[in-house]
Amino acid sequence: MTLEELRGQENTNEASDRMQCAGSALEELLVSAKKQDCLTVGVYESAKVMNVDPDSVAFCVLATDEEYECDIALQIHFTLIQAFCFDNDINVVRVNDIERLADILGADESGEPKDAHCILVTSTEADAESWKGSALEKLSMFCEESRSVYEWVPTITLPER
């Protein structure tokens, strides 16, 4: 085994560990934000919040799966949301397990699963202090590390239950 192959394996293991840590942090953040009523769920609802009060957005999650990968309208919305997030220094990640996200979010009042294609974690200045040292901070570090290797919108895998 060459030194390059050995380093490649180490980097793969480190990336896998980072991904698992980020997945756990994302789940922790979503559960915590849901309890504090700091989630905006849905593409259109998220766009409204970003238009009205972009300073309240602390984090953005874009989710899709194989069924929606060819949905051009959804991909256009994602591109616009990503651009908005970049312009406003909002960390954004992708998740490829929309069913798992829907499980975390639960159902709406009618019992239907929520549209989990776009999820915003919002916060007021008072909430911002409670997020310090938390899952949001871990995810921010993950996003910053990803950008340093030119992965602008990293993909996170949520942990299995």
ROLOLUM-313142 format. One record per residue: residue number from 1; residue in one letter; x, y, z of N, C-alpha, C in turn. Coordinates in pm, 1 decimal. Layout:
<vexkols>
   resi   resn        n.X        n.Y        n.Z       ca.X       ca.Y       ca.Z        c.X        c.Y        c.Z
    NUM      a          X          Y          Z          X          Y          Z          X          Y          Z
...
</vexkols>
This chain:
<vexkols>
   resi   resn        n.X        n.Y        n.Z       ca.X       ca.Y       ca.Z        c.X        c.Y        c.Z
      1      m       85.6     -117.7        0.0        0.0        0.0        0.0       90.0      123.6        0.0
      2      t       58.1      217.1      -87.1      137.2      338.4      -96.9       91.3      439.7        7.2
      3      l      175.5      539.6       28.4      141.6      646.0      122.0       15.9      720.1       77.2
      4      e        1.5      742.1      -53.5     -116.3      810.8     -106.1     -243.5      730.3      -79.6
      5      e     -237.1      597.3      -95.8     -353.9      512.9      -68.7     -389.0      516.2       79.0
      6      l     -287.1      513.1      164.4     -309.7      517.8      308.0     -374.5      649.7      347.9
      7      r     -324.2      760.5      293.8     -382.7      892.0      323.0     -525.7      900.6      270.9
      8      g     -551.3      841.9      154.0     -686.1      841.4       98.4     -783.2      770.0      189.6
      9      q     -739.8      656.4      248.4     -825.2      583.7      342.4     -849.2      665.1      468.3
     10      e     -745.0      732.1      518.4     -759.8      815.3      638.2     -857.9      928.3      610.9
     11      n     -843.7      992.9      494.5     -934.0     1102.8      459.5    -1077.2     1054.2      445.9
     12      t    -1096.3      935.3      389.9    -1230.2      878.9      376.0    -1290.2      851.1      514.0
     13      n    -1211.6      796.6      605.5    -1259.1      769.3      741.4    -1292.2      899.7      813.8
     14      e    -1206.0      999.9      798.6    -1232.0     1129.2      862.1    -1358.9     1191.4      806.4
     15      a    -1376.9     1185.5      676.7    -1496.8     1241.7      613.7    -1621.8     1169.4      662.7
     16      s    -1613.2     1038.1      676.5    -1727.1      960.1      725.2    -1760.8      998.3      869.3
     17      d    -1658.7     1014.6      953.1    -1680.9     1055.2     1091.8    -1742.4     1195.2     1098.9
     18      r    -1691.2     1286.9     1016.3    -1745.2     1423.0     1011.5    -1891.4     1420.7      969.1
     19      m    -1922.2     1335.9      869.4    -2058.5     1326.7      817.6    -2153.2     1274.2      926.2
     20      q    -2110.8     1172.1     1000.7    -2195.0     1116.8     1106.8    -2218.0     1220.0     1216.3
     21      c    -2112.6     1291.6     1252.8    -2123.9     1395.2     1355.1    -2218.9     1505.3     1307.8
     22      a    -2205.6     1545.5     1181.6    -2293.2     1649.3     1126.4    -2437.4     1600.8     1120.1
     23      g    -2458.5     1475.3     1085.1    -2593.8     1420.2     1079.6    -2660.1     1421.4     1215.8
     24      s    -2585.1     1382.3     1318.3    -2638.9     1384.4     1454.8    -2667.4     1527.1     1499.8
     25      a    -2576.6     1618.8     1466.0    -2596.1     1759.5     1503.5    -2718.7     1817.3     1433.6
     26      l    -2739.4     1781.6     1307.1    -2856.4     1831.3     1234.1    -2985.1     1780.1     1297.5
     27      e    -2988.2     1652.5     1330.8    -3108.2     1598.7     1395.2    -3132.7     1668.6     1528.7
     28      e    -3026.7     1688.2     1606.8    -3038.8     1757.0     1735.8    -3091.2     1899.4     1716.3
     29      l    -3039.3     1970.1     1616.6    -3082.4     2106.7     1588.7    -3230.0     2110.7     1550.2
     30      l    -3271.6     2021.2     1461.9    -3410.7     2021.2     1416.8    -3506.8     1988.8     1530.3
     31      v    -3471.5     1892.4     1613.2    -3557.9     1856.1     1726.3    -3567.3     1973.0     1824.4
     32      s    -3453.5     2035.0     1853.9    -3451.0     2148.5     1946.1    -3528.3     2268.0     1890.0
     33      a    -3507.6     2298.2     1763.0    -3577.2     2411.7     1700.5    -3727.5     2386.4     1693.5
     34      k    -3765.3     2262.0     1670.4    -3908.6     2227.7     1666.4    -3972.4     2252.8     1802.8
     35      k    -3903.6     2213.5     1909.5    -3955.9     2234.8     2044.8    -3971.0     2383.2     2076.3
     36      q    -3878.4     2464.8     2022.4    -3880.9     2608.6     2048.3    -3965.3     2684.8     1945.9
     37      d    -4031.5     2611.7     1856.0    -4112.9     2670.9     1750.5    -4031.3     2767.5     1664.5
     38      c    -3910.5     2721.1     1626.3    -3819.3     2802.2     1545.1    -3792.6     2738.5     1409.4
     39      l    -3889.3     2662.7     1357.7    -3874.5     2600.6     1226.7    -3975.4     2657.8     1129.0
     40      t    -3929.2     2678.2     1007.8    -4018.3     2710.4      896.6    -4002.3     2596.7      797.8
     41      v    -4111.1     2530.2      764.7    -4106.0     2410.9      680.7    -4183.4     2435.2      552.1
     42      g    -4119.7     2403.4      439.5    -4182.6     2417.9      308.9    -4110.2     2520.7      224.1
     43      v    -4105.2     2496.6       94.8    -4033.6     2584.8        2.7    -4095.8     2724.4        1.7
     44      y    -4225.5     2733.4      -16.8    -4291.0     2863.9      -28.0    -4291.2     2938.5      104.8
     45      e    -4315.5     2866.3      214.1    -4313.4     2928.7      346.6    -4174.6     2983.5      377.0
     46      s    -4071.4     2906.9      339.6    -3933.4     2950.1      362.7    -3900.1     3073.7      280.0
     47      a    -3944.8     3075.2      155.1    -3919.5     3190.6       69.0    -3982.8     3317.2      127.7
     48      k    -4103.8     3303.1      184.0    -4170.0     3417.8      246.9    -4087.1     3470.8      363.5
     49      v    -4040.0     3380.6      449.9    -3960.7     3422.4      566.1    -3831.7     3490.3      521.4
     50      m    -3766.1     3432.7      421.2    -3640.8     3491.4      372.7    -3664.2     3629.7      313.0
     51      n    -3778.0     3649.8      250.4    -3809.7     3779.1      190.6    -3843.5     3883.4      296.2
     52      v    -3919.2     3843.7      396.9    -3966.6     3937.2      498.3    -3861.1     3965.3      604.4
     53      d    -3794.5     3859.5      655.2    -3700.2     3876.5      766.4    -3578.3     3785.3      750.6
     54      p    -3489.6     3816.5      656.5    -3373.8     3729.0      632.3    -3278.8     3720.7      751.8
     55      d    -3278.4     3823.1      836.9    -3188.9     3821.5      953.2    -3230.6     3718.3     1057.3
     56      s    -3353.1     3670.3     1049.9    -3399.6     3571.8     1147.1    -3357.6     3429.2     1110.6
     57      v    -3307.9     3409.6      988.4    -3272.8     3275.1      942.3    -3132.4     3239.7      991.4
     58      a    -3123.7     3130.6     1067.6    -2996.1     3086.4     1122.8    -2935.2     2971.5     1043.2
     59      f    -3018.1     2890.9      975.9    -2968.4     2772.5      905.4    -3073.6     2726.9      805.8
     60      c    -3028.5     2665.2      695.3    -3119.8     2619.6      591.0    -3087.7     2475.5      552.9
     61      v    -3191.3     2394.6      539.3    -3177.9     2255.6      497.0    -3261.7     2236.7      370.9
     62      l    -3198.1     2186.5      266.0    -3268.0     2152.7      142.3    -3268.2     2001.7      129.5
     63      a    -3383.9     1944.2      105.2    -3394.7     1799.1      102.2    -3462.9     1750.4      -23.8
     64      t    -3412.5     1641.2      -74.3    -3472.6     1577.8     -190.3    -3440.5     1429.0     -184.0
     65      d    -3501.3     1354.8     -271.0    -3468.8     1212.9     -285.5    -3481.3     1179.3     -433.5
     66      e    -3465.8     1054.4     -467.7    -3466.2     1014.2     -608.1    -3594.2     1055.2     -680.4
     67      e    -3705.8     1051.1     -610.0    -3834.8     1083.5     -670.8    -3840.4     1228.0     -720.8
     68      y    -3771.1     1319.2     -651.5    -3780.1     1461.6     -684.4    -3656.4     1517.5     -754.4
     69      e    -3554.9     1434.9     -780.7    -3432.6     1485.0     -842.4    -3456.4     1545.2     -980.3
     70      c    -3555.7     1498.5    -1051.7    -3584.5     1548.1    -1187.0    -3692.2     1656.3    -1188.1
     71      d    -3735.8     1700.8    -1071.5    -3836.2     1806.1    -1061.9    -3767.9     1940.5    -1087.3
     72      i    -3781.4     1990.9    -1208.1    -3711.8     2112.6    -1249.9    -3753.4     2232.3    -1165.3
     73      a    -3882.1     2245.8    -1137.8    -3929.2     2359.6    -1057.9    -3865.3     2358.5     -919.5
     74      l    -3858.3     2240.8     -857.4    -3797.2     2229.3     -725.3    -3648.3     2263.5     -731.4
     75      q    -3579.6     2218.7     -835.2    -3436.6     2248.2     -849.0    -3413.2     2398.3     -870.3
     76      i    -3503.2     2464.3     -941.5    -3492.1     2609.5     -958.8    -3511.1     2679.2     -824.2
     77      h    -3609.4     2634.9     -747.1    -3629.8     2691.6     -613.1    -3504.8     2671.6     -527.6
     78      f    -3446.8     2552.1     -533.8    -3325.6     2524.4     -456.6    -3212.1     2618.3     -496.7
     79      t    -3195.9     2640.6     -625.8    -3089.3     2728.9     -674.2    -3109.7     2870.9     -621.5
     80      l    -3233.0     2918.9     -626.0    -3262.5     3053.0     -576.6    -3242.8     3063.3     -425.2
     81      i    -3285.9     2961.5     -352.6    -3269.5     2960.6     -207.2    -3121.1     2957.1     -171.2
     82      q    -3043.5     2872.5     -240.6    -2899.4     2865.8     -215.5    -2834.1     3001.1     -241.3
     83      a    -2868.7     3065.7     -350.9    -2811.3     3196.2     -382.7    -2845.3     3297.9     -274.5
     84      f    -2969.6     3295.9     -228.9    -3009.9     3386.5     -122.1    -2929.1     3359.8        4.3
     85      c    -2912.2     3231.8       36.7    -2835.7     3195.6      156.4    -2690.7     3241.5      145.0
     86      f    -2629.7     3222.6       29.7    -2491.2     3266.5        9.7    -2480.2     3418.0       24.4
     87      d    -2574.7     3491.0      -33.6    -2571.9     3637.0      -26.4    -2591.7     3689.2      115.0
     88      n    -2659.4     3612.4      199.0    -2691.0     3656.9      334.7    -2613.8     3581.6      442.1
     89      d    -2507.6     3512.0      403.7    -2421.7     3437.5      496.5    -2499.8     3340.0      584.9
     90      i    -2589.5     3266.6      521.7    -2667.1     3163.6      590.3    -2612.3     3029.0      546.9
     91      n    -2575.9     2945.6      642.2    -2526.4     2811.7      610.0    -2641.1     2727.2      556.3
     92      v    -2610.2     2650.5      451.9    -2710.8     2566.8      387.5    -2650.6     2429.0      361.4
     93      v    -2730.0     2325.6      385.8    -2687.4     2187.3      359.1    -2798.1     2115.7      283.0
     94      r    -2760.2     2005.3      221.9    -2857.1     1918.1      155.5    -2867.9     1787.6      232.8
     95      v    -2986.1     1729.8      228.5    -3011.7     1599.5      288.3    -3082.5     1516.0      182.0
     96      n    -3038.9     1392.0      164.0    -3097.0     1305.7       60.5    -3198.0     1205.3      115.8
     97      d    -3250.0     1229.1      233.9    -3346.6     1137.0      293.5    -3466.2     1216.9      343.3
     98      i    -3554.2     1250.2      252.1    -3668.5     1334.6      285.7    -3765.5     1263.5      380.8
     99      e    -3775.6     1131.6      370.7    -3863.5     1056.3      460.6    -3815.1     1065.0      604.9
    100      r    -3685.3     1056.1      624.0    -3627.8     1065.3      758.3    -3650.8     1205.1      815.8
    101      l    -3635.7     1306.2      731.8    -3663.8     1442.9      776.5    -3810.1     1458.7      814.9
    102      a    -3898.6     1403.0      734.1    -4042.0     1410.7      763.9    -4072.8     1342.5      897.2
    103      d    -4002.5     1233.1      928.0    -4020.7     1166.0     1057.6    -3980.9     1258.3     1172.9
    104      i    -3869.9     1328.6     1155.5    -3822.8     1419.5     1260.5    -3921.6     1534.5     1279.7
    105      l    -3973.9     1586.6     1167.9    -4063.2     1701.7     1174.1    -4202.7     1666.9     1221.4
    106      g    -4246.6     1544.2     1196.2    -4381.1     1503.7     1233.3    -4482.8     1548.6     1130.5
    107      a    -4607.0     1531.6     1162.5    -4716.8     1564.5     1070.4    -4773.2     1701.7     1103.1
    108      d    -4846.0     1758.1     1007.0    -4913.0     1885.7     1033.0    -5047.3     1859.8     1100.6
    109      e    -5128.2     1964.5     1113.4    -5256.4     1954.0     1184.0    -5349.6     1851.4     1121.3
    110      s    -5341.4     1833.7      989.8    -5431.3     1740.8      921.5    -5380.2     1596.9      924.6
    111      g    -5262.4     1576.1      983.7    -5206.7     1441.8      990.9    -5118.9     1405.7      872.3
    112      e    -5108.9     1496.4      774.8    -5024.2     1473.2      657.7    -4879.5     1507.7      691.1
    113      p    -4784.5     1436.5      631.5    -4644.2     1474.5      653.4    -4617.9     1613.7      596.5
    114      k    -4529.5     1687.1      661.1    -4497.6     1822.4      615.5    -4409.6     1817.7      491.3
    115      d    -4416.3     1924.9      411.8    -4330.2     1939.3      294.4    -4189.6     1971.2      344.0
    116      a    -4104.5     1871.5      348.2    -3971.5     1887.0      407.6    -3864.3     1920.6      305.4
    117      h    -3902.3     1972.6      188.5    -3802.5     2005.0       86.8    -3713.4     2120.4      128.9
    118      c    -3766.3     2213.6      204.6    -3686.7     2325.1      255.2    -3725.8     2349.8      400.3
    119      i    -3625.4     2357.7      485.1    -3647.8     2381.1      627.4    -3554.2     2493.0      670.5
    120      l    -3611.3     2593.9      735.0    -3530.8     2701.1      790.8    -3535.2     2693.7      942.3
    121      v    -3420.0     2709.8     1002.7    -3412.8     2726.8     1147.1    -3402.9     2877.1     1168.1
    122      t    -3501.8     2932.2     1236.4    -3504.3     3076.0     1259.6    -3475.8     3104.1     1406.1
    123      s    -3431.3     3223.7     1430.7    -3404.5     3260.0     1569.8    -3415.1     3409.9     1588.0
    124      t    -3449.4     3447.4     1709.3    -3446.3     3587.3     1748.7    -3312.4     3609.9     1817.2
    125      e    -3283.8     3731.0     1855.8    -3156.2     3755.7     1925.1    -3150.5     3679.4     2056.7
    126      a    -3263.1     3665.3     2124.8    -3265.9     3590.5     2251.1    -3236.5     3442.8     2226.0
    127      d    -3293.4     3387.4     2116.8    -3268.7     3247.1     2083.2    -3123.4     3224.5     2044.5
    128      a    -3061.7     3322.4     1981.4    -2924.6     3306.9     1931.9    -2829.2     3270.2     2044.3
    129      e    -2851.0     3324.4     2161.3    -2764.1     3291.1     2274.5    -2780.8     3145.4     2317.5
    130      s    -2903.1     3092.8     2309.0    -2926.1     2953.6     2349.4    -2867.2     2855.6     2249.0
    131      w    -2842.8     2900.6     2124.2    -2784.5     2812.9     2023.3    -2632.8     2800.8     2039.5
    132      k    -2568.9     2893.3     2113.1    -2422.8     2893.2     2124.6    -2375.6     2761.4     2185.5
    133      g    -2265.9     2707.7     2130.6    -2209.3     2583.2     2181.9    -2296.6     2463.3     2153.2
    134      s    -2389.0     2479.0     2060.9    -2486.6     2373.8     2036.5    -2466.4     2310.3     1900.9
    135      a    -2567.2     2239.4     1859.3    -2565.4     2172.6     1729.7    -2550.7     2273.1     1616.1
    136      l    -2608.5     2390.5     1629.4    -2596.5     2492.5     1525.2    -2450.7     2532.5     1506.3
    137      e    -2379.7     2546.4     1613.9    -2237.8     2582.0     1605.8    -2157.5     2469.8     1539.8
    138      k    -2188.8     2344.5     1573.5    -2120.3     2230.2     1510.8    -2147.4     2227.4     1360.4
    139      l    -2271.7     2252.4     1322.5    -2307.0     2253.1     1180.3    -2241.8     2370.3     1106.8
    140      s    -2231.0     2482.3     1173.2    -2163.4     2596.7     1112.0    -2017.0     2564.2     1085.7
    141      m    -1953.1     2498.1     1180.0    -1813.9     2456.6     1160.3    -1802.8     2355.6     1046.8
    142      f    -1897.6     2261.3     1039.5    -1898.9     2162.2      932.0    -1911.3     2231.7      796.1
    143      c    -2000.3     2328.7      786.7    -2019.1     2401.3      660.9    -1893.8     2480.4      624.4
    144      e    -1832.3     2542.6      722.5    -1709.9     2618.8      697.3    -1597.8     2526.9      648.1
    145      e    -1582.6     2410.5      711.7    -1481.6     2313.5      668.3    -1511.7     2264.6      526.8
    146      s    -1637.1     2242.4      496.2    -1675.8     2196.6      362.6    -1643.5     2301.9      257.5
    147      r    -1671.7     2427.4      289.8    -1640.3     2534.2      194.7    -1490.1     2546.1      171.5
    148      s    -1410.1     2513.5      272.1    -1264.7     2523.6      256.0    -1211.4     2422.3      155.9
    149      v    -1289.1     2317.4      127.4    -1250.3     2220.2       24.1    -1344.2     2231.4      -96.5
    150      y    -1402.5     2349.8     -112.5    -1486.0     2384.6     -228.2    -1612.7     2300.0     -240.6
    151      e    -1665.6     2255.8     -129.8    -1796.6     2190.5     -128.6    -1893.1     2293.7      -71.1
    152      w    -1956.7     2370.1     -159.9    -2033.2     2486.8     -118.1    -2163.0     2451.3      -48.1
    153      v    -2228.7     2344.2      -91.4    -2351.3     2298.4      -25.7    -2329.6     2151.3        9.7
    154      p    -2275.7     2126.1      129.1    -2246.3     1987.7      165.4    -2372.7     1905.4      184.7
    155      t    -2360.3     1777.5      162.5    -2470.1     1684.6      182.7    -2447.8     1611.6      314.6
    156      i    -2551.9     1604.3      393.1    -2545.9     1539.5      524.9    -2635.6     1416.9      523.3
    157      t    -2587.8     1310.9      583.9    -2667.1     1190.0      601.4    -2714.9     1184.0      745.6
    158      l    -2845.8     1175.0      762.7    -2901.9     1167.4      897.4    -2878.6     1027.6      954.7
    159      p    -2856.6     1018.7     1086.4    -2835.8      887.5     1147.8    -2963.7      803.4     1143.8
    160      e    -2945.3      673.5     1133.3    -3060.1      580.7     1134.5    -3117.5      573.4     1273.7
    161      r    -3245.8      544.0     1280.6    -3309.5      525.0     1412.2    -3324.1      379.7     1441.0
</vexkols>
